[in-house]
Amino acid sequence: MQTAHLSEEIIEQFAMGKLQEPELAPAEEHLLVCQRCRDEVELIVLIVAGLRDEVVRHGPLV
Ligand SMILES: [Zn+2]
């Protein structure tokens, strides 16, 4: 079994809670053992949270 790192796309979707099976299970398993990919996920979560704060501050773009 290869333990390749998660792709940027997988990490992005996981961070946004959009990742679905069959990718979800192996991604979660990899994140359990891989600090590097956890850091990547955390970074994107922060970015996404930051963008949300921005929307909250300025109101929805209508
Ligand atoms: Zn990894």
N, CA, C, O and the ligand as a Tripos MOL2 file, in Angstrom:
@<TRIPOS>MOLECULE
protein
  249   247    63     0     0
PROTEIN
NO_CHARGES

@<TRIPOS>ATOM
      1 N           0.8500   -1.2150    0.0000 N.3       1 MET1
      2 CA          0.0000    0.0000    0.0000 C.3       1 MET1
      3 C           0.8750    1.2500    0.0000 C.2       1 MET1
      4 O           1.7670    1.3950    0.8360 O.2       1 MET1
      5 N           0.6190    2.1240   -0.9170 N.am      2 GLN2
      6 CA          1.3510    3.3880   -0.9500 C.3       2 GLN2
      7 C           0.7380    4.3890    0.0130 C.2       2 GLN2
      8 O          -0.4800    4.4340    0.1820 O.2       2 GLN2
      9 N           1.5670    5.1760    0.6300 N.am      3 THR3
     10 CA          1.0560    6.2130    1.5200 C.3       3 THR3
     11 C           1.3300    7.5830    0.9220 C.2       3 THR3
     12 O           2.0170    8.4150    1.5140 O.2       3 THR3
     13 N           0.7780    7.7980   -0.2640 N.am      4 ALA4
     14 CA          0.9510    9.0840   -0.9210 C.3       4 ALA4
     15 C           0.1610   10.1520   -0.1670 C.2       4 ALA4
     16 O          -0.8720    9.8740    0.4430 O.2       4 ALA4
     17 N           0.6650   11.3560   -0.2250 N.am      5 HIS5
     18 CA         -0.0610   12.4540    0.4260 C.3       5 HIS5
     19 C          -1.3500   12.7550   -0.3280 C.2       5 HIS5
     20 O          -1.5010   12.4330   -1.5060 O.2       5 HIS5
     21 N          -2.2520   13.3710    0.3800 N.am      6 LEU6
     22 CA         -3.5310   13.7200   -0.2390 C.3       6 LEU6
     23 C          -3.3090   14.8240   -1.2640 C.2       6 LEU6
     24 O          -2.4380   15.6780   -1.0950 O.2       6 LEU6
     25 N          -4.0940   14.7970   -2.3150 N.am      7 SER7
     26 CA         -3.9770   15.8220   -3.3360 C.3       7 SER7
     27 C          -4.5900   17.1190   -2.8250 C.2       7 SER7
     28 O          -5.3970   17.1230   -1.8960 O.2       7 SER7
     29 N          -4.1960   18.1950   -3.4410 N.am      8 GLU8
     30 CA         -4.6810   19.5120   -3.0370 C.3       8 GLU8
     31 C          -6.2060   19.5730   -3.1050 C.2       8 GLU8
     32 O          -6.8610   20.1710   -2.2520 O.2       8 GLU8
     33 N          -6.7440   18.9460   -4.1290 N.am      9 GLU9
     34 CA         -8.1960   18.9560   -4.3270 C.3       9 GLU9
     35 C          -8.9110   18.2210   -3.1930 C.2       9 GLU9
     36 O          -9.9240   18.6830   -2.6670 O.2       9 GLU9
     37 N          -8.3500   17.0610   -2.8350 N.am     10 ILE10
     38 CA         -8.9370   16.2700   -1.7440 C.3      10 ILE10
     39 C          -8.8780   17.0640   -0.4430 C.2      10 ILE10
     40 O          -9.8550   17.1310    0.3020 O.2      10 ILE10
     41 N          -7.7320   17.6560   -0.1850 N.am     11 ILE11
     42 CA         -7.5610   18.4280    1.0490 C.3      11 ILE11
     43 C          -8.5470   19.5880    1.0960 C.2      11 ILE11
     44 O          -9.1460   19.8740    2.1330 O.2      11 ILE11
     45 N          -8.6990   20.2390   -0.0310 N.am     12 GLU12
     46 CA         -9.6140   21.3810   -0.1010 C.3      12 GLU12
     47 C         -11.0520   20.9520    0.1810 C.2      12 GLU12
     48 O         -11.7560   21.5710    0.9780 O.2      12 GLU12
     49 N         -11.4660   19.8930   -0.4830 N.am     13 GLN13
     50 CA        -12.8380   19.4080   -0.2950 C.3      13 GLN13
     51 C         -13.0550   18.9130    1.1240 C.2      13 GLN13
     52 O         -14.1180   19.1240    1.7070 O.2      13 GLN13
     53 N         -12.0360   18.2490    1.6830 N.am     14 PHE14
     54 CA        -12.1510   17.7550    3.0540 C.3      14 PHE14
     55 C         -12.2900   18.9250    4.0120 C.2      14 PHE14
     56 O         -13.1190   18.8960    4.9210 O.2      14 PHE14
     57 N         -11.4850   19.9460    3.8100 N.am     15 ALA15
     58 CA        -11.4900   21.1060    4.7100 C.3      15 ALA15
     59 C         -12.8410   21.8120    4.6710 C.2      15 ALA15
     60 O         -13.2790   22.3880    5.6670 O.2      15 ALA15
     61 N         -13.4830   21.7640    3.5380 N.am     16 MET16
     62 CA        -14.7750   22.4440    3.3980 C.3      16 MET16
     63 C         -15.9420   21.5100    3.7270 C.2      16 MET16
     64 O         -17.1080   21.8870    3.6110 O.2      16 MET16
     65 N         -15.6050   20.2800    4.1420 N.am     17 GLY17
     66 CA        -16.6360   19.3240    4.5170 C.3      17 GLY17
     67 C         -17.4160   18.7930    3.3240 C.2      17 GLY17
     68 O         -18.5460   18.3250    3.4620 O.2      17 GLY17
     69 N         -16.7910   18.8720    2.1420 N.am     18 LYS18
     70 CA        -17.4930   18.4550    0.9300 C.3      18 LYS18
     71 C         -17.0150   17.1160    0.4080 C.2      18 LYS18
     72 O         -17.5660   16.5830   -0.5560 O.2      18 LYS18
     73 N         -15.9890   16.5720    1.0460 N.am     19 LEU19
     74 CA        -15.4400   15.3160    0.5540 C.3      19 LEU19
     75 C         -16.3850   14.1750    0.8730 C.2      19 LEU19
     76 O         -16.8850   14.0600    1.9920 O.2      19 LEU19
     77 N         -16.6240   13.3290   -0.1260 N.am     20 GLN20
     78 CA        -17.5540   12.2180    0.0570 C.3      20 GLN20
     79 C         -16.8940   10.9000   -0.2760 C.2      20 GLN20
     80 O         -15.8310   10.8530   -0.8960 O.2      20 GLN20
     81 N         -17.5460    9.8270    0.1500 N.am     21 GLU21
     82 CA        -17.0600    8.4880   -0.1880 C.3      21 GLU21
     83 C         -17.0320    8.3340   -1.6980 C.2      21 GLU21
     84 O         -17.8820    8.9190   -2.3690 O.2      21 GLU21
     85 N         -16.0970    7.5760   -2.2700 N.am     22 PRO22
     86 CA        -15.1580    6.6960   -1.5550 C.3      22 PRO22
     87 C         -13.8620    7.3850   -1.1410 C.2      22 PRO22
     88 O         -12.9830    6.7300   -0.5810 O.2      22 PRO22
     89 N         -13.7150    8.6630   -1.3940 N.am     23 GLU23
     90 CA        -12.4650    9.3290   -1.0390 C.3      23 GLU23
     91 C         -12.3550    9.6540    0.4420 C.2      23 GLU23
     92 O         -11.2540    9.7470    0.9850 O.2      23 GLU23
     93 N         -13.5090    9.8270    1.1000 N.am     24 LEU24
     94 CA        -13.5010   10.3200    2.4740 C.3      24 LEU24
     95 C         -12.7650    9.4030    3.4440 C.2      24 LEU24
     96 O         -11.9100    9.8570    4.2050 O.2      24 LEU24
     97 N         -13.0960    8.1140    3.4190 N.am     25 ALA25
     98 CA        -12.5090    7.1800    4.3810 C.3      25 ALA25
     99 C         -10.9870    7.1260    4.2880 C.2      25 ALA25
    100 O         -10.3130    7.2840    5.3060 O.2      25 ALA25
    101 N         -10.4220    6.9090    3.0930 N.am     26 PRO26
    102 CA         -8.9550    6.8740    3.0200 C.3      26 PRO26
    103 C          -8.3150    8.2200    3.3660 C.2      26 PRO26
    104 O          -7.2040    8.2600    3.8940 O.2      26 PRO26
    105 N          -9.0020    9.3080    3.0730 N.am     27 ALA27
    106 CA         -8.4590   10.6230    3.4090 C.3      27 ALA27
    107 C          -8.3800   10.7800    4.9220 C.2      27 ALA27
    108 O          -7.3730   11.2470    5.4540 O.2      27 ALA27
    109 N          -9.4560   10.3830    5.6160 N.am     28 GLU28
    110 CA         -9.4540   10.4800    7.0780 C.3      28 GLU28
    111 C          -8.3630    9.6040    7.6740 C.2      28 GLU28
    112 O          -7.6900    9.9810    8.6340 O.2      28 GLU28
    113 N          -8.2050    8.4220    7.0810 N.am     29 GLU29
    114 CA         -7.1890    7.5100    7.5680 C.3      29 GLU29
    115 C          -5.8000    8.1110    7.3920 C.2      29 GLU29
    116 O          -4.9530    8.0080    8.2790 O.2      29 GLU29
    117 N          -5.5770    8.7300    6.2540 N.am     30 HIS30
    118 CA         -4.2840    9.3410    5.9990 C.3      30 HIS30
    119 C          -4.0260   10.5010    6.9620 C.2      30 HIS30
    120 O          -2.9120   10.6750    7.4550 O.2      30 HIS30
    121 N          -5.0570   11.2820    7.2190 N.am     31 LEU31
    122 CA         -4.9000   12.4390    8.1010 C.3      31 LEU31
    123 C          -4.5650   12.0150    9.5330 C.2      31 LEU31
    124 O          -3.9220   12.7570   10.2770 O.2      31 LEU31
    125 N          -5.0100   10.8110    9.9080 N.am     32 LEU32
    126 CA         -4.7020   10.3160   11.2520 C.3      32 LEU32
    127 C          -3.2040   10.1260   11.4450 C.2      32 LEU32
    128 O          -2.6840   10.2810   12.5500 O.2      32 LEU32
    129 N          -2.5200    9.7900   10.3660 N.am     33 VAL33
    130 CA         -1.1040    9.4550   10.4860 C.3      33 VAL33
    131 C          -0.1880   10.4950    9.8630 C.2      33 VAL33
    132 O           1.0340   10.3620    9.9300 O.2      33 VAL33
    133 N          -0.7580   11.5240    9.2590 N.am     34 CYS34
    134 CA          0.0770   12.4640    8.5140 C.3      34 CYS34
    135 C          -0.0970   13.9040    9.0060 C.2      34 CYS34
    136 O          -1.0950   14.5650    8.7170 O.2      34 CYS34
    137 N           0.8880   14.3580    9.7440 N.am     35 GLN35
    138 CA          0.8550   15.7170   10.2730 C.3      35 GLN35
    139 C           0.8510   16.7430    9.1410 C.2      35 GLN35
    140 O           0.1680   17.7650    9.2110 O.2      35 GLN35
    141 N           1.6120   16.4540    8.1190 N.am     36 ARG36
    142 CA          1.7630   17.4090    7.0170 C.3      36 ARG36
    143 C           0.4220   17.7140    6.3610 C.2      36 ARG36
    144 O           0.1010   18.8750    6.1060 O.2      36 ARG36
    145 N          -0.3600   16.6740    6.0900 N.am     37 CYS37
    146 CA         -1.6550   16.8770    5.4470 C.3      37 CYS37
    147 C          -2.6440   17.5140    6.4240 C.2      37 CYS37
    148 O          -3.5090   18.2900    6.0190 O.2      37 CYS37
    149 N          -2.5110   17.1810    7.7220 N.am     38 ARG38
    150 CA         -3.3800   17.8380    8.7140 C.3      38 ARG38
    151 C          -3.1260   19.3400    8.7190 C.2      38 ARG38
    152 O          -4.0630   20.1320    8.8180 O.2      38 ARG38
    153 N          -1.8590   19.7290    8.6140 N.am     39 ASP39
    154 CA         -1.5200   21.1490    8.5790 C.3      39 ASP39
    155 C          -2.1590   21.8210    7.3710 C.2      39 ASP39
    156 O          -2.6650   22.9400    7.4580 O.2      39 ASP39
    157 N          -2.1250   21.1170    6.2400 N.am     40 GLU40
    158 CA         -2.7080   21.6580    5.0120 C.3      40 GLU40
    159 C          -4.2120   21.8810    5.1770 C.2      40 GLU40
    160 O          -4.7540   22.9160    4.7920 O.2      40 GLU40
    161 N          -4.8630   20.8800    5.7580 N.am     41 VAL41
    162 CA         -6.3100   20.9830    5.9830 C.3      41 VAL41
    163 C          -6.6090   22.1650    6.8990 C.2      41 VAL41
    164 O          -7.5200   22.9530    6.6440 O.2      41 VAL41
    165 N          -5.8240   22.2710    7.9700 N.am     42 GLU42
    166 CA         -6.0300   23.3440    8.9370 C.3      42 GLU42
    167 C          -5.8810   24.7060    8.2670 C.2      42 GLU42
    168 O          -6.6550   25.6270    8.5270 O.2      42 GLU42
    169 N          -4.8880   24.8170    7.4140 N.am     43 LEU43
    170 CA         -4.6440   26.0760    6.7090 C.3      43 LEU43
    171 C          -5.8560   26.4750    5.8740 C.2      43 LEU43
    172 O          -6.2830   27.6290    5.8910 O.2      43 LEU43
    173 N          -6.3960   25.5230    5.1560 N.am     44 ILE44
    174 CA         -7.5330   25.8260    4.2940 C.3      44 ILE44
    175 C          -8.7640   26.1450    5.1270 C.2      44 ILE44
    176 O          -9.5530   27.0200    4.7730 O.2      44 ILE44
    177 N          -8.9260   25.4230    6.2490 N.am     45 VAL45
    178 CA        -10.0460   25.7210    7.1450 C.3      45 VAL45
    179 C          -9.9550   27.1690    7.6180 C.2      45 VAL45
    180 O         -10.9590   27.8790    7.6760 O.2      45 VAL45
    181 N          -8.7460   27.5930    7.9540 N.am     46 LEU46
    182 CA         -8.5530   28.9660    8.4100 C.3      46 LEU46
    183 C          -8.8850   29.9540    7.2960 C.2      46 LEU46
    184 O          -9.5320   30.9730    7.5350 O.2      46 LEU46
    185 N          -8.4460   29.6530    6.0960 N.am     47 ILE47
    186 CA         -8.7070   30.5380    4.9540 C.3      47 ILE47
    187 C         -10.2120   30.6400    4.7080 C.2      47 ILE47
    188 O         -10.7540   31.7310    4.5290 O.2      47 ILE47
    189 N         -10.8740   29.4820    4.7040 N.am     48 VAL48
    190 CA        -12.3120   29.4610    4.4660 C.3      48 VAL48
    191 C         -13.0490   30.2160    5.5750 C.2      48 VAL48
    192 O         -13.9850   30.9680    5.3030 O.2      48 VAL48
    193 N         -12.6190   30.0100    6.8400 N.am     49 ALA49
    194 CA        -13.2240   30.7110    7.9690 C.3      49 ALA49
    195 C         -13.0050   32.2130    7.8170 C.2      49 ALA49
    196 O         -13.8900   33.0160    8.1140 O.2      49 ALA49
    197 N         -11.8070   32.5810    7.3490 N.am     50 GLY50
    198 CA        -11.4950   33.9860    7.1480 C.3      50 GLY50
    199 C         -12.3990   34.6060    6.1110 C.2      50 GLY50
    200 O         -12.8730   35.7280    6.2830 O.2      50 GLY50
    201 N         -12.6400   33.8800    5.0360 N.am     51 LEU51
    202 CA        -13.5220   34.3740    3.9790 C.3      51 LEU51
    203 C         -14.9290   34.5530    4.5120 C.2      51 LEU51
    204 O         -15.6210   35.5070    4.1560 O.2      51 LEU51
    205 N         -15.3530   33.6250    5.3720 N.am     52 ARG52
    206 CA        -16.6920   33.7240    5.9490 C.3      52 ARG52
    207 C         -16.8020   34.9740    6.8180 C.2      52 ARG52
    208 O         -17.8020   35.6900    6.7650 O.2      52 ARG52
    209 N         -15.7700   35.2290    7.6150 N.am     53 ASP53
    210 CA        -15.7700   36.4220    8.4600 C.3      53 ASP53
    211 C         -15.9110   37.6620    7.5980 C.2      53 ASP53
    212 O         -16.6290   38.6000    7.9440 O.2      53 ASP53
    213 N         -15.2270   37.6530    6.4930 N.am     54 GLU54
    214 CA        -15.2680   38.7840    5.5620 C.3      54 GLU54
    215 C         -16.7050   39.0330    5.1050 C.2      54 GLU54
    216 O         -17.1650   40.1740    5.0630 O.2      54 GLU54
    217 N         -17.4030   37.9530    4.7630 N.am     55 VAL55
    218 CA        -18.7960   38.0630    4.3120 C.3      55 VAL55
    219 C         -19.6760   38.5910    5.4290 C.2      55 VAL55
    220 O         -20.5670   39.4100    5.2060 O.2      55 VAL55
    221 N         -19.4070   38.1020    6.6510 N.am     56 VAL56
    222 CA        -20.1980   38.5440    7.8060 C.3      56 VAL56
    223 C         -20.0070   40.0300    8.0330 C.2      56 VAL56
    224 O         -20.9600   40.7520    8.3250 O.2      56 VAL56
    225 N         -18.7530   40.4890    7.8950 N.am     57 ARG57
    226 CA        -18.4590   41.9070    8.1300 C.3      57 ARG57
    227 C         -19.1160   42.8130    7.0940 C.2      57 ARG57
    228 O         -19.6560   43.8700    7.4200 O.2      57 ARG57
    229 N         -19.0580   42.3740    5.8410 N.am     58 HIS58
    230 CA        -19.5040   43.2580    4.7640 C.3      58 HIS58
    231 C         -20.9230   42.9570    4.2910 C.2      58 HIS58
    232 O         -21.4530   43.6480    3.4210 O.2      58 HIS58
    233 N         -21.5270   41.9370    4.8600 N.am     59 GLY59
    234 CA        -22.8530   41.5560    4.4270 C.3      59 GLY59
    235 C         -22.7820   40.7580    3.1430 C.2      59 GLY59
    236 O         -21.7770   40.7770    2.4330 O.2      59 GLY59
    237 N         -23.8680   40.0550    2.8560 N.am     60 PRO60
    238 CA        -23.8990   39.2340    1.6430 C.3      60 PRO60
    239 C         -23.8370   40.1040    0.3860 C.2      60 PRO60
    240 O         -24.3460   41.2240    0.3470 O.2      60 PRO60
    241 N         -23.1910   39.5400   -0.6380 N.am     61 LEU61
    242 CA        -23.0150   40.3000   -1.8800 C.3      61 LEU61
    243 C         -24.2750   40.1930   -2.7380 C.2      61 LEU61
    244 O         -24.3710   39.3290   -3.6090 O.2      61 LEU61
    245 N         -25.2040   41.0480   -2.4930 N.am     62 VAL62
    246 CA        -26.4390   40.9830   -3.2830 C.3      62 VAL62
    247 C         -26.5060   42.1170   -4.2770 C.2      62 VAL62
    248 O         -27.4760   42.2220   -5.0290 O.2      62 VAL62
    249 ZN          0.0970   13.3200    3.8910 Zn       63 ZN63
@<TRIPOS>BOND
     1     1     2 1
     2     2     3 1
     3     3     4 2
     4     3     5 am
     5     5     6 1
     6     6     7 1
     7     7     8 2
     8     7     9 am
     9     9    10 1
    10    10    11 1
    11    11    12 2
    12    11    13 am
    13    13    14 1
    14    14    15 1
    15    15    16 2
    16    15    17 am
    17    17    18 1
    18    18    19 1
    19    19    20 2
    20    19    21 am
    21    21    22 1
    22    22    23 1
    23    23    24 2
    24    23    25 am
    25    25    26 1
    26    26    27 1
    27    27    28 2
    28    27    29 am
    29    29    30 1
    30    30    31 1
    31    31    32 2
    32    31    33 am
    33    33    34 1
    34    34    35 1
    35    35    36 2
    36    35    37 am
    37    37    38 1
    38    38    39 1
    39    39    40 2
    40    39    41 am
    41    41    42 1
    42    42    43 1
    43    43    44 2
    44    43    45 am
    45    45    46 1
    46    46    47 1
    47    47    48 2
    48    47    49 am
    49    49    50 1
    50    50    51 1
    51    51    52 2
    52    51    53 am
    53    53    54 1
    54    54    55 1
    55    55    56 2
    56    55    57 am
    57    57    58 1
    58    58    59 1
    59    59    60 2
    60    59    61 am
    61    61    62 1
    62    62    63 1
    63    63    64 2
    64    63    65 am
    65    65    66 1
    66    66    67 1
    67    67    68 2
    68    67    69 am
    69    69    70 1
    70    70    71 1
    71    71    72 2
    72    71    73 am
    73    73    74 1
    74    74    75 1
    75    75    76 2
    76    75    77 am
    77    77    78 1
    78    78    79 1
    79    79    80 2
    80    79    81 am
    81    81    82 1
    82    82    83 1
    83    83    84 2
    84    83    85 am
    85    85    86 1
    86    86    87 1
    87    87    88 2
    88    87    89 am
    89    89    90 1
    90    90    91 1
    91    91    92 2
    92    91    93 am
    93    93    94 1
    94    94    95 1
    95    95    96 2
    96    95    97 am
    97    97    98 1
    98    98    99 1
    99    99   100 2
   100    99   101 am
   101   101   102 1
   102   102   103 1
   103   103   104 2
   104   103   105 am
   105   105   106 1
   106   106   107 1
   107   107   108 2
   108   107   109 am
   109   109   110 1
   110   110   111 1
   111   111   112 2
   112   111   113 am
   113   113   114 1
   114   114   115 1
   115   115   116 2
   116   115   117 am
   117   117   118 1
   118   118   119 1
   119   119   120 2
   120   119   121 am
   121   121   122 1
   122   122   123 1
   123   123   124 2
   124   123   125 am
   125   125   126 1
   126   126   127 1
   127   127   128 2
   128   127   129 am
   129   129   130 1
   130   130   131 1
   131   131   132 2
   132   131   133 am
   133   133   134 1
   134   134   135 1
   135   135   136 2
   136   135   137 am
   137   137   138 1
   138   138   139 1
   139   139   140 2
   140   139   141 am
   141   141   142 1
   142   142   143 1
   143   143   144 2
   144   143   145 am
   145   145   146 1
   146   146   147 1
   147   147   148 2
   148   147   149 am
   149   149   150 1
   150   150   151 1
   151   151   152 2
   152   151   153 am
   153   153   154 1
   154   154   155 1
   155   155   156 2
   156   155   157 am
   157   157   158 1
   158   158   159 1
   159   159   160 2
   160   159   161 am
   161   161   162 1
   162   162   163 1
   163   163   164 2
   164   163   165 am
   165   165   166 1
   166   166   167 1
   167   167   168 2
   168   167   169 am
   169   169   170 1
   170   170   171 1
   171   171   172 2
   172   171   173 am
   173   173   174 1
   174   174   175 1
   175   175   176 2
   176   175   177 am
   177   177   178 1
   178   178   179 1
   179   179   180 2
   180   179   181 am
   181   181   182 1
   182   182   183 1
   183   183   184 2
   184   183   185 am
   185   185   186 1
   186   186   187 1
   187   187   188 2
   188   187   189 am
   189   189   190 1
   190   190   191 1
   191   191   192 2
   192   191   193 am
   193   193   194 1
   194   194   195 1
   195   195   196 2
   196   195   197 am
   197   197   198 1
   198   198   199 1
   199   199   200 2
   200   199   201 am
   201   201   202 1
   202   202   203 1
   203   203   204 2
   204   203   205 am
   205   205   206 1
   206   206   207 1
   207   207   208 2
   208   207   209 am
   209   209   210 1
   210   210   211 1
   211   211   212 2
   212   211   213 am
   213   213   214 1
   214   214   215 1
   215   215   216 2
   216   215   217 am
   217   217   218 1
   218   218   219 1
   219   219   220 2
   220   219   221 am
   221   221   222 1
   222   222   223 1
   223   223   224 2
   224   223   225 am
   225   225   226 1
   226   226   227 1
   227   227   228 2
   228   227   229 am
   229   229   230 1
   230   230   231 1
   231   231   232 2
   232   231   233 am
   233   233   234 1
   234   234   235 1
   235   235   236 2
   236   235   237 am
   237   237   238 1
   238   238   239 1
   239   239   240 2
   240   239   241 am
   241   241   242 1
   242   242   243 1
   243   243   244 2
   244   243   245 am
   245   245   246 1
   246   246   247 1
   247   247   248 2
@<TRIPOS>SUBSTRUCTURE
     1 MET1         2 RESIDUE 1 A MET
     2 GLN2         6 RESIDUE 1 A GLN
     3 THR3        10 RESIDUE 1 A THR
     4 ALA4        14 RESIDUE 1 A ALA
     5 HIS5        18 RESIDUE 1 A HIS
     6 LEU6        22 RESIDUE 1 A LEU
     7 SER7        26 RESIDUE 1 A SER
     8 GLU8        30 RESIDUE 1 A GLU
     9 GLU9        34 RESIDUE 1 A GLU
    10 ILE10       38 RESIDUE 1 A ILE
    11 ILE11       42 RESIDUE 1 A ILE
    12 GLU12       46 RESIDUE 1 A GLU
    13 GLN13       50 RESIDUE 1 A GLN
    14 PHE14       54 RESIDUE 1 A PHE
    15 ALA15       58 RESIDUE 1 A ALA
    16 MET16       62 RESIDUE 1 A MET
    17 GLY17       66 RESIDUE 1 A GLY
    18 LYS18       70 RESIDUE 1 A LYS
    19 LEU19       74 RESIDUE 1 A LEU
    20 GLN20       78 RESIDUE 1 A GLN
    21 GLU21       82 RESIDUE 1 A GLU
    22 PRO22       86 RESIDUE 1 A PRO
    23 GLU23       90 RESIDUE 1 A GLU
    24 LEU24       94 RESIDUE 1 A LEU
    25 ALA25       98 RESIDUE 1 A ALA
    26 PRO26      102 RESIDUE 1 A PRO
    27 ALA27      106 RESIDUE 1 A ALA
    28 GLU28      110 RESIDUE 1 A GLU
    29 GLU29      114 RESIDUE 1 A GLU
    30 HIS30      118 RESIDUE 1 A HIS
    31 LEU31      122 RESIDUE 1 A LEU
    32 LEU32      126 RESIDUE 1 A LEU
    33 VAL33      130 RESIDUE 1 A VAL
    34 CYS34      134 RESIDUE 1 A CYS
    35 GLN35      138 RESIDUE 1 A GLN
    36 ARG36      142 RESIDUE 1 A ARG
    37 CYS37      146 RESIDUE 1 A CYS
    38 ARG38      150 RESIDUE 1 A ARG
    39 ASP39      154 RESIDUE 1 A ASP
    40 GLU40      158 RESIDUE 1 A GLU
    41 VAL41      162 RESIDUE 1 A VAL
    42 GLU42      166 RESIDUE 1 A GLU
    43 LEU43      170 RESIDUE 1 A LEU
    44 ILE44      174 RESIDUE 1 A ILE
    45 VAL45      178 RESIDUE 1 A VAL
    46 LEU46      182 RESIDUE 1 A LEU
    47 ILE47      186 RESIDUE 1 A ILE
    48 VAL48      190 RESIDUE 1 A VAL
    49 ALA49      194 RESIDUE 1 A ALA
    50 GLY50      198 RESIDUE 1 A GLY
    51 LEU51      202 RESIDUE 1 A LEU
    52 ARG52      206 RESIDUE 1 A ARG
    53 ASP53      210 RESIDUE 1 A ASP
    54 GLU54      214 RESIDUE 1 A GLU
    55 VAL55      218 RESIDUE 1 A VAL
    56 VAL56      222 RESIDUE 1 A VAL
    57 ARG57      226 RESIDUE 1 A ARG
    58 HIS58      230 RESIDUE 1 A HIS
    59 GLY59      234 RESIDUE 1 A GLY
    60 PRO60      238 RESIDUE 1 A PRO
    61 LEU61      242 RESIDUE 1 A LEU
    62 VAL62      246 RESIDUE 1 A VAL
    63 ZN63       249 GROUP 0 **** ****
